[in-house]
Amino acid sequence: MKKVLYSILSLILIFGATSCDKWLDVNTNPDTPSNQSASVEIRLPWIQHYYMYAYGSASVRTNAAAQIITHTSHSNHISRMATWDPWQDMNITPYQQWFVGAANNIPDIIAKAQETGATHYEAATLVVKSMGYMMMADLFGETPYTNAIGSDFSPAHDTGEVVYAGCMADLDKAIELFSQPQKEGATPLSAGDTWNNGDVQKWIKLCYGLKARWLGTLSKTEQYNPQAILDAISKAPQSNAENTKVTHYNVETSSSAPINGDAFGPNTIYNTAAWGGSQRLNKWYVDLLTNYKGTGVEDPRADKLIPSKMWNVELSEDGSTIKSYEWMRDCGVNVQGLDEGWLVNRYAGASMQSTCMPATEDVTKTYSKEGILKYYSSVDAFIANVKKLFNEKAATVVNGTDSVKITYHAGTMYADSDDPTCVEDVKYVNFRADAVYQTYGLSKTDMNTYYSRASSTTRALGLVQGTGAFYTRPDSDADILTYSEMCFLKAEVLFRQGDKGGAHAAYIEGIKSHFARMNEKLAYWEGSGCCTTARGFDVSFAYAPMAQADIDAYMASEAVAQSSSELEMSDIMMQKLIAMGFNIQTWNDVRRFNYNAGNVKDFGVVYEFDEPMYRMKAQSEFDSDPNSDRYYPRRMMQCYLETDYNTEETNKLILELYSQYGIEGCMDPKIYSIPVWWDWTK
């Protein structure tokens, strides 16, 4: 691995020398960069960047298992995780970004920091190191750790407990180093820190927040220590001002990282969730925001967290301008059930249309009744759904003898497919956002997507195909650890201890602080001019701050437990899920509470969703009992770089630990059902 790093490092230093990204302006490189001469302020932002890319891709993919996001193709790794049907390829990006991009740099930057007395760089690196390896252990269960970096090209794997102990020790060491001044003349941390801008106190609070998070992950084990968690929370962020986050930019030009080819400036969640056109939200998640627990209450965050598109568009006679339109908010892909009028789950049909076609003149598509009846309960149900979706100005439906013809009129977005299962795909709003450097973004402040099968047409018209979402725009901030998370973790711990009053107060503060965190960024977008598109259309509903009156009404509604006696663990954890955005910790939480099984002592069903309806995985790979730990996806299979090139060492520990469960090796798909070390139900 180390040899790979040095060739990449040279490219990094060269590319960094010409980068205009503001958040990487710290990279003033020497004329003749080498591994020995690379200084701490040059290395640290790249370690942070590659960790964040690993975290972003891991978070998006694991949040699919948590029923937040899915994909238009039922054979893609994200949709397969959403249907609890995992496969090996989904782990490559998190593994590669961490080990090749970040971890390989860690021994050298620590050595350089110790040599120059830049101990705060050593401390910051230890924090990132602990976060990266903890993520690998949470994903894979076991991972190379003790001897992962160095001359050994076939490193042994360590157990999750060993990694956990090492990461916690690194946090303690980091706190010790941050608490002392650096050597006089050493490079200040602010010169290379893209997370906290050199604020040592925020770094210390991050350390304690991570300790609290990871201590909380042990809730199923004998090591769970509620008081230790509360003690750590008391030293973690106490307000949004103390959050650790990465500020990103929608840059006009952006150089690319050698490993993944993606731009540096934009948010890594954008790069992994919204750069392409194929990711979609899950209906269950959309329902949390629009009809929380069936209360009928709409969350003020809904328009910010769920993308919307222009719909029922009417063009001028010459087709050059948009005469009228409506906004349609994404309804979410129904992964867990059947849409009205359907016989089968949507994934049973053709892959969804990731992009749709704008009609510039009347376009007629013919759908055979034989094909319709394979998927719909009746032809009438199909027609009713079409008419509910398209008004008369958008489309005309003709019910013939053997087929149904739909004529899409100018300005209408339609699925360019003869498969009837694709007709309604237009209701799943593109999760994409457009960055200005791609040329799709019409300006730095217009991050709405115009991406379609005729992008030049939609860009010329200004026909918005999606407003993007709060966490996934090019210049969305990337949360690393927040005050809101600490509030919800505190609420969970106090609830477990029977302190319902304290739990309720922390739960309420968690929700309120998340509203405030969002409004801070929304106010920035409003002040920057993002509420009006480059073609002059108003998108303030998606970009402007939420009105305090709307927040107050929500806080007083049925969607929020109004007293400690009403509060349930489900309320705490599902509000936490909303507040966490895209974060691998959500999958850790879902695993800790056994998905939707309802068999965790005293708490009932915590995550109130149904299991995916289109689950293809053979039952031999998972237990058939929903109350069993092994009914659910519990980990990722080891990356092919380990199974193909380090097979002996990878097999050794897996067989030692899991052969009793019928696991025959590291490539045995039954490994997906094996809980990681902290995830076994007591």
C-alpha positions, 0 to 999 in steps of 0.5 A: 500500500505504501508504494501506491501512496508515494506516486499518488502523493506526488500527483496530489502535491502537483495538483494542489499547487494550482488548485483555486479551491478556497478550502485548500488554499493552505496548499502552498507546495514546494517546487520539488515535493517528496515524501520527506519534504511534504510538510504537516500543513500540506498533508493534513488537509488531504488526509481530512479530504480523503477521510471525508470522501470515505465517510461520504460514500460509506454514509450514503451506502449504509443509509440505504440499509436504514431506508433513507436513500435508494437507486433507480436500478434494482441491481445497483449496490445502493438499491441492493442495500436498500432492499437488504440484498448487499453485494461486495462492490459497494465497499470499494470506495470507502475502503480505497479512499480511507486506506490509499488516500488517508491512512497511508499518509498518517505515519509520515505526518505524525513523524513530521509533526513530532520532528518539528514540534507541531504536536497539534497536527499530531493530535488532529491526525490521531483524531482522523486516524481514529475516525477512519479505522473506527469506520472500517471496523463498523463496516467490516467487523474486522480490518487491518489495523495494527500493521495496516500501513508499512512494508507488510503487504499482507497485513493481519486483520484485527478484531473490532475490539482491538480497533475500538480500544486503539481508536479510543486510546488515540482520542485520549492521546489527542486530547493530551496533545491538544491541551498543551502548547506546540513548540515555539515556531511550529506551524500553527494548526490553522495553516492546514486545518480545513475542519476547525480552522485551527481552533484547538478547543473545538478539536477537544470538544470533537474528541469528547463527542466522538468518545460519547458517540462510540461509547453509545455504540456499545449499548448491546454489550456489557461494556455499556457505561451510561455515566461515561457517555454523559461525562463525555457529552458534558465536554462535547459541543454545547451549542451549534457554534461548537459543531465540527463541519467542513465548509464547501464551495461551488467553484467555477473550476475545480481540480480533481483528486487522483484516486477518484477524479472528483472535484475538491471544492464541492461537498463529498456527500454531493459527490457520492449522492447527488453528482449523478442522476440515479439516487432517489429518496425512500418513501419511508423517509419522505413520509417521516417529513410529511406525515410523521408516524401517520399524524398528518403533520408536515415538517418545516424541514420537508421542502429543504430536505426533499427535492422538488421539480417543476411540473405540469409545465406549459410553454409559450407558443414558440416553445422558448419560454415557460408560460406556467408551471407547478412545483412537485415534491418527490414522493419517494420510492416505495421500497417497502410496499405497493403504490396505489393501483400496483400489483407488484413492487416497483423494483419488479419492473424495469429499472426506473428512468434516471433521467426523463425527456422534455417534450418540445412538441407532442410525443405519443407513447403506446403501452400494451394492456398486456404489459400494463396488467403484469404490474397494475391491478387493472388498466383503469388503475393505470389510467387513474394514476396517469391522470393523477400525475399529469393534468390535461395540459400536460398529457392526453390519455386514450384508452384503446382496444389493446393499448393505452396511448399517452400523448405528452404535450410540449413542456412535459417531462416524460419517461422515454420508455415503452415499458408501462412500469416507467410511466410514473417514474417522473414522480421520483424527483432527481436527487441530483444537484448541479455544480457550476464547474460541470457547466450544468450549474447556470451560476454559482448560486443556481445549484438546481439541476437541469440534468435530463436527456435533453439538458441543453433544452432544460437549461435554456428554458430554466426548467428545474428538474430538481432543487437538490437537497439541504445536505447534498448541494455542491456547497452544502456543509458536511457535518462531522459532529454536531450539538444536535447529535449529542442532545439525542445521544443524551436523550437516549442514555437518560431514557434508558436510565429512567430519567424521562424528564431529562430525556424529554428536555434533551430530545426537544433541544436536539430538534430545536438545535437542528432547526437552528443549524439548518436555518443558519445555512439557509440564511447564507443561501438566501443572502447569497441569492440562491432563492432565485434561479439564473433564469429568474424562477423563485426557489425560496421554498427550498433555499430560504430559512424556515419561518419561526412560526412554522417551527413553533407550530411543528414543535407544538404538534403531534409529531413531537412528544409534548411531555416526558410521559408521551416520549418513546425511544422511537421518537428520540431515534427517528428525530435523530435520524432526520437530524443526522443527515447522511451519516454512517452512525445512523446505520450503527443506530439502526443495527443497535435497535435491530432495524424494525424487529422490536425485540430490543428490551423495553423499547418495542419497535424503534424504527417504524418501517416495514422490510423491503418488499423486493428482497431477492437474496437467497434465504440461505444467506440470511436467517428466515426469522425476523427476530433473529440478528441474522435476518438483517444486513449486519456488515459489509463483505471485506473489500476485494483488495483484501479477499483477492490479494490478502486472502490468507490473512482475511480468511484466517480471522473470519474462520476463527471467529465465525466458522461456528455459524457456517461461514466458509471463508471471506467470500461466503455471502452469509457473512453479511448476516454476521453482526459486528462485535458490538451488534449481537443482541444480549 
